[in-house]
């Protein structure tokens, strides 16, 4: 009996070793089983950060031309993130100048070579020809004011005629979606809270909270427009899928069209301390095809969300207006 048990044990160990090797080679995949809430949903709750990816390029860098993200080895990635850390610390305009609030000291924990995963070349698809005249830089959704001033406010040096000339970021209104969870120089903490039939996501910057119903009720009517859009969620196995539309023109991502922009987010807990956040951006009035980027969210309950009292401390805005009036006089 003891001999049979030993043989069985060796066989199970060999099977486990083979399965592990296959997983490492990508032949098979191991699906992490997340914990469950008391009502049975996958439990995503906690405080997360993506500050470790602050200097990660959004699109595939030229040095990786012809390669896919999965082709980048762990050794290569380790060299890359160490280089990003050194560059961030050594920059003249880096942490030495902005130490009180810049999240740049832990880039060596980064885990991505770049963010865009579809198309496979790691590049955002071309703009439609009729959308080229409203193209704006990568983070313009947090700097844009309106179509009259696509890029304005303190970032673009004016004009400073009145508060309306400042960006939504300057005015402490919103970073929009998905910009609210793209790594930034500060405020990279996010809290996920769940209740039966709902998921809520709190963003430290700009002190916004999204309430996502899970009951598959229809989206609100087209006449209702929101800076963070109108979200509806559902579960696909262990993945939370959130579909958002009904954006406001002033805060659409990368200056897309509010009437045609749709976002599909997927939140998948892949480890006890990790959520994979994937976003598919689809606007046929702006890009030639839909595209997807992914950003990892790392559990960090030691850095819980703090109050971002932006309006209360936003003395720069009236000061810039005062300086402009003084200049006019």
Phi and psi in degrees as a GROMACS rama.xvg file:
@    title "Ramachandran Plot"
@    xaxis  label "Phi"
@    yaxis  label "Psi"
@TYPE xy
-63.6277  -39.0533  UNK-2
-62.7902  -44.4179  UNK-3
-62.3033  -39.8469  UNK-4
-63.5597  -40.8711  UNK-5
-64.6131  -41.6451  UNK-6
-63.0244  -43.721  UNK-7
-61.9673  -42.0705  UNK-8
-63.8343  -42.561  UNK-9
-63.0038  -38.8393  UNK-10
-64.0528  -42.1054  UNK-11
-65.7253  -38.7374  UNK-12
-63.6093  -42.3896  UNK-13
-63.1796  -40.7991  UNK-14
-63.734  -42.7098  UNK-15
-64.7  -39.7996  UNK-16
-63.551  -43.3482  UNK-17
-63.1694  -43.4231  UNK-18
-63.0243  -40.5765  UNK-19
-64.5329  -40.6413  UNK-20
-64.5758  -41.2313  UNK-21
-63.2745  -39.9603  UNK-22
-63.4361  -42.7105  UNK-23
-62.4304  -34.5371  UNK-24
-83.9902  -8.13572  UNK-25
88.128  4.37644  UNK-26
-69.2949  -35.6927  UNK-27
-132.622  165.858  UNK-28
-127.737  142.216  UNK-29
-100.99  123.347  UNK-30
-94.0728  119.347  UNK-31
-67.1808  134.059  UNK-32
-96.8144  104.689  UNK-33
-71.6551  158.598  UNK-34
-64.8104  166.231  UNK-35
-115.85  149.31  UNK-36
-74.0297  166.14  UNK-37
-57.9347  -23.9187  UNK-38
-98.5968  6.66325  UNK-39
100.609  -3.64017  UNK-40
-79.025  153.717  UNK-41
-56.9326  135.608  UNK-42
-92.5035  111.098  UNK-43
-105.352  3.84967  UNK-44
-67.4423  147.383  UNK-45
144.99  178.614  UNK-46
-102.159  132.502  UNK-47
-128.533  161.194  UNK-48
-139.698  154.262  UNK-49
-125.026  22.597  UNK-50
-63.7752  -22.0943  UNK-51
-68.8687  -15.6826  UNK-52
-104.128  18.2166  UNK-53
-56.7815  -40.2778  UNK-54
-98.5383  14.5842  UNK-55
-73.1488  127.998  UNK-56
-62.571  141.944  UNK-57
-69.4835  -45.665  UNK-58
-104.604  166.872  UNK-59
-64.0535  125.972  UNK-60
-66.2932  155.021  UNK-61
-59.1237  -31.166  UNK-62
-63.6941  -15.9265  UNK-63
-109.043  19.7261  UNK-64
-51.4194  133.701  UNK-65
85.0275  -0.062007  UNK-66
-117.282  151.978  UNK-67
-96.3295  164.144  UNK-68
-59.9464  -38.599  UNK-69
-69.8961  -10.6595  UNK-70
-81.8564  -14.9602  UNK-71
-77.1097  122.209  UNK-72
-78.2333  162.424  UNK-73
-61.4634  -36.9728  UNK-74
-65.6368  -41.9141  UNK-75
-63.5852  -43.9265  UNK-76
-62.822  -38.6707  UNK-77
-60.8736  -40.5337  UNK-78
-66.1973  -41.4165  UNK-79
-61.5167  -49.0488  UNK-80
-69.7762  -31.8301  UNK-81
-65.1313  -38.7746  UNK-82
-66.4614  -41.1098  UNK-83
-61.68  -40.9415  UNK-84
-61.2845  -47.2164  UNK-85
-64.1783  -42.1489  UNK-86
-64.0903  -39.5603  UNK-87
-65.244  -40  UNK-88
-73.7457  -34.2971  UNK-89
-86.6444  -14.1064  UNK-90
-60.8887  139.035  UNK-91
-60.1718  -31.0649  UNK-92
-100.088  19.3688  UNK-93
-87.1783  -147.395  UNK-94
-56.86  -31.3447  UNK-95
-60.1393  -31.8083  UNK-96
-89.3811  -24.3281  UNK-97
-129.749  37.3616  UNK-98
-58.2717  -32.4359  UNK-99
-62.5279  -26.4836  UNK-100
-138.144  -2.07183  UNK-101
-82.8464  131.477  UNK-102
-91.6439  69.1333  UNK-103
-124.138  8.40061  UNK-104
-93.0998  -6.07685  UNK-105
-126.576  35.4159  UNK-106
-69.7835  -17.8182  UNK-107
-66.7066  -10.4111  UNK-108
-92.1784  5.03866  UNK-109
-61.1731  153.766  UNK-110
-134.282  15.2254  UNK-111
-131.126  142.88  UNK-112
-83.0932  -32.0853  UNK-113
-164.673  177.568  UNK-114
-103.548  -40.3198  UNK-115
-70.5992  122.59  UNK-116
-111.038  -16.5138  UNK-117
-143.787  120.824  UNK-118
-63.8297  159.593  UNK-119
-60.9654  -21.0101  UNK-120
-77.503  -0.217305  UNK-121
73.7391  18.3053  UNK-122
-116.824  141.945  UNK-123
-64.6022  133.635  UNK-124
-59.0045  159.049  UNK-125
-62.4193  152.863  UNK-126
-74.8678  150.528  UNK-127
-64.2716  150.856  UNK-128
-57.1387  -40.413  UNK-129
-77.526  -1.08756  UNK-130
-104.057  -8.37  UNK-131
-64.1756  -31.0999  UNK-132
-73.9893  -10.6647  UNK-133
-114.592  15.825  UNK-134
-67.2358  142.727  UNK-135
-138.009  163.635  UNK-136
-61.1119  174.268  UNK-137
-55.2168  -45.5516  UNK-138
-102.258  23.8657  UNK-139
-65.7051  -20.6972  UNK-140
-61.5326  -24.6688  UNK-141
-93.8911  -6.87112  UNK-142
-111.424  -18.3858  UNK-143
-66.2114  145.428  UNK-144
-103.025  -56.962  UNK-145
-165.628  -175.449  UNK-146
-69.7001  -25.404  UNK-147
-68.1822  -37.5469  UNK-148
-125.324  81.3729  UNK-149
-56.9541  -32.9603  UNK-150
-140.25  113.201  UNK-151
-148.852  -159.255  UNK-152
74.0842  -158.138  UNK-153
-64.933  -29.3119  UNK-154
-66.6271  -39.7054  UNK-155
-98.8721  4.14538  UNK-156
77.3173  28.096  UNK-157
112.804  -176.877  UNK-158
-73.033  163.178  UNK-159
-123.661  52.8266  UNK-160
-73.9606  -34.3415  UNK-161
-169.681  177.548  UNK-162
-55.7534  -31.4586  UNK-163
-67.2563  -17.6555  UNK-164
-79.9287  -9.331  UNK-165
-90.0066  154.968  UNK-166
-71.381  166.931  UNK-167
-62.9964  -30.1957  UNK-168
-69.6513  -48.2469  UNK-169
-57.2808  -37.1116  UNK-170
-89.5742  7.8792  UNK-171
60.4276  36.986  UNK-172
-97.4696  -52.6747  UNK-173
-168.652  156.665  UNK-174
-103.336  0.451659  UNK-175
72.0741  -172.644  UNK-176
-131.842  133.857  UNK-177
-87.692  9.40332  UNK-178
-55.5457  -26.8017  UNK-179
-63.7247  -18.3208  UNK-180
-123.178  18.1624  UNK-181
-88.9117  135.99  UNK-182
-51.0761  137.55  UNK-183
-135.475  172.151  UNK-184
-70.701  -11.0823  UNK-185
-157.71  165.911  UNK-186
66.4521  39.0482  UNK-187
-94.5305  38.7472  UNK-188
-112.265  142.231  UNK-189
-141.241  140.188  UNK-190
-120.781  130.816  UNK-191
-106.785  126.527  UNK-192
-126.008  139.546  UNK-193
-124.616  150.149  UNK-194
-146.111  161.201  UNK-195
-54.8198  118.595  UNK-196
86.6267  0.8125  UNK-197
-145.954  150.853  UNK-198
-130.006  136.458  UNK-199
-120.444  140.1  UNK-200
-124.09  122.755  UNK-201
-100.626  134.533  UNK-202
-113.823  125.959  UNK-203
-62.4713  -38.5537  UNK-204
-120.098  113.639  UNK-205
-103.947  70.3592  UNK-206
45.3096  49.556  UNK-207
-113.138  155.799  UNK-208
-134.513  129.685  UNK-209
-101.082  132.464  UNK-210
-106.073  119.403  UNK-211
-113.56  106.787  UNK-212
-70.5815  146.588  UNK-213
-114.058  13.5897  UNK-214
-94.0719  9.04942  UNK-215
61.2455  26.9942  UNK-216
-69.8279  153.022  UNK-217
-63.9417  157.47  UNK-218
-64.6652  157.923  UNK-219
-66.5362  166.949  UNK-220
-62.915  158.37  UNK-221
-62.8271  -20.8658  UNK-222
-73.8875  -16.9974  UNK-223
-95.0749  117.639  UNK-224
-121.92  138.117  UNK-225
-130.813  146.526  UNK-226
-62.3175  -33.6819  UNK-227
-100.443  6.22011  UNK-228
75.7566  174.031  UNK-229
-105.615  115.296  UNK-230
-102.788  144.565  UNK-231
-137.177  133.466  UNK-232
-121.696  161.279  UNK-233
-157.857  164.216  UNK-234
-99.1021  133.495  UNK-235
-117.089  99.7474  UNK-236
54.9138  -116.595  UNK-237
-98.9543  9.81849  UNK-238
-105.088  129.4  UNK-239
-84.1817  119.6  UNK-240
-107.294  124.774  UNK-241
-122.284  121.298  UNK-242
-106.543  126.744  UNK-243
-128.305  136.252  UNK-244
-148.074  -166.573  UNK-245
61.4512  47.9847  UNK-246
-81.4439  162.252  UNK-247
-89.2366  145.024  UNK-248
-59.6557  -34.369  UNK-249
-70.5469  -20.0552  UNK-250
-125.581  18.1849  UNK-251
-67.1004  149.452  UNK-252
-67.4267  127.759  UNK-253
52.0163  35.2713  UNK-254
62.3138  33.1743  UNK-255
-70.5566  175.549  UNK-256
-89.3227  125.83  UNK-257
-60.639  -36.9286  UNK-258
-70.6773  -21.1733  UNK-259
-120.182  -6.55546  UNK-260
-76.7681  131.483  UNK-261
-133.513  138.106  UNK-262
-119.051  139.783  UNK-263
-124.265  115.025  UNK-264
-103.65  147.299  UNK-265
-129.866  121.504  UNK-266
-109.722  113.627  UNK-267
-125.468  120.533  UNK-268
-78.7831  113.836  UNK-269
-103.017  -9.12082  UNK-270
-162.724  166.143  UNK-271
-55.1804  -28.5547  UNK-272
-117.862  20.3349  UNK-273
-144.091  134.239  UNK-274
-120.293  131.872  UNK-275
-91.9825  118.738  UNK-276
-106.948  115.459  UNK-277
-116.893  137.885  UNK-278
-128.078  123.862  UNK-279
-102.565  122.602  UNK-280
-103.185  122.426  UNK-281
-133.677  111.08  UNK-282
-144.421  96.8853  UNK-283
-64.7034  -12.0463  UNK-284
-87.6212  -6.52118  UNK-285
-121.081  -49.7202  UNK-286
-112.176  157.786  UNK-287
-74.1609  -14.277  UNK-288
-162.441  163.393  UNK-289
-69.1639  156.111  UNK-290
-147.013  159.216  UNK-291
-133.669  138.946  UNK-292
-129.722  157.399  UNK-293
-130.613  142.791  UNK-294
-136.94  128.577  UNK-295
-77.8447  142.217  UNK-296
-111.62  124.493  UNK-297
-106.708  130.506  UNK-298
-60.3675  133.419  UNK-299
-153.147  77.4595  UNK-300
-74.7898  -5.19228  UNK-301
-80.6201  -15.2831  UNK-302
-121.355  68.6615  UNK-303
-69.9591  160.313  UNK-304
-62.8671  131.909  UNK-305
-104.883  158.906  UNK-306
-63.5498  127.697  UNK-307
-102.187  84.9266  UNK-308
-79.9687  64.8874  UNK-309
-65.9874  -48.5829  UNK-310
-62.9316  -41.4091  UNK-311
-63.21  -30.391  UNK-312
-109.01  14.1238  UNK-313
-85.6311  59.6796  UNK-314
-74.2569  -19.04  UNK-315
-62.0103  -36.5861  UNK-316
-63.1968  -54.6241  UNK-317
-63.4579  -31.0875  UNK-318
-65.7792  -40.1275  UNK-319
-66.4453  -38.3936  UNK-320
-65.4072  -40.3456  UNK-321
-63.7156  -39.7985  UNK-322
-66.1299  -38.5264  UNK-323
-65.053  -41.445  UNK-324
-64.7966  -39.4425  UNK-325
-63.646  -40.0626  UNK-326
-63.8775  -37.7291  UNK-327
-66.0796  -38.4025  UNK-328
